[in-house]
Amino acid sequence: MGQWRDGAGTLTVEGGCAGPVPLEIATSTRARTRGLQGRDGIAGAMLLSPARSVHTFGMRFAIDVAYLDRELKVVAVRTMPPQRLGLPRLRARHLLEAEAGAMEGWGLRPGVRVGVRVGVR
């Protein structure tokens, strides 16, 4: 955990009703800064690490944001429309982004732990 590199992987949600979710991992400053800007959507989710806050400037669609602590436990989940600035969460160390509504379908909510597997799609 925390030793990831930019690339692909899968996300699992403990007790979630979905199977593994395709995951894009963004750890470099460049990849985190770009995030989902300029895209029309995402199949799965994007993990930003390290990160405590997010913005949706330059995005074309609303997103769900899950704030994760050091142990990958969800601290909070928020839906953000485009052109907004999210407040930082002090306990957050990583962020997950997905299309609005996706996280509810995966069973992602505060208190739930997620798993990340690198290089698997």
C-alpha positions, 0 to 999 in steps of 0.5 A, spaced: 500 500 500 502 506 498 508 503 493 504 504 487 506 506 480 502 509 475 498 504 471 492 499 471 489 494 476 483 492 480 479 495 486 475 490 490 470 492 495 469 488 502 462 486 502 460 489 496 456 487 491 460 488 485 466 484 482 473 487 481 472 494 478 477 496 473 482 501 476 487 506 473 492 508 478 495 515 478 501 516 483 505 521 479 504 529 480 503 529 472 498 523 472 494 526 479 494 533 476 491 530 469 486 525 473 479 525 469 480 532 466 478 532 458 475 525 458 467 523 457 467 518 462 471 512 465 470 504 465 471 503 473 475 508 477 481 512 478 486 511 484 489 518 486 495 517 491 497 521 495 491 525 495 487 529 500 482 533 496 480 533 489 477 538 484 472 537 478 475 543 473 475 541 466 471 535 467 465 533 462 461 529 467 459 529 475 464 524 479 463 520 485 469 521 490 471 516 496 476 519 501 481 513 503 485 513 510 492 509 510 488 502 511 484 504 505 478 505 509 473 509 506 472 516 510 467 519 506 464 519 499 461 525 495 458 526 489 461 532 485 458 536 479 463 539 474 467 545 476 467 544 483 473 544 488 472 539 494 474 540 501 480 536 503 479 531 508 485 531 514 484 523 515 484 522 507 491 519 504 488 516 497 482 518 493 478 514 488 474 517 483 468 514 478 462 516 474 457 519 479 452 513 482 458 508 480 460 507 488 453 506 490 452 500 486 459 497 488 457 498 496 462 503 497 460 507 503 464 510 509 467 505 514 468 500 508 475 497 506 477 497 499 483 492 496 487 494 490 491 489 486 496 492 481 497 490 474 491 486 473 485 488 469 
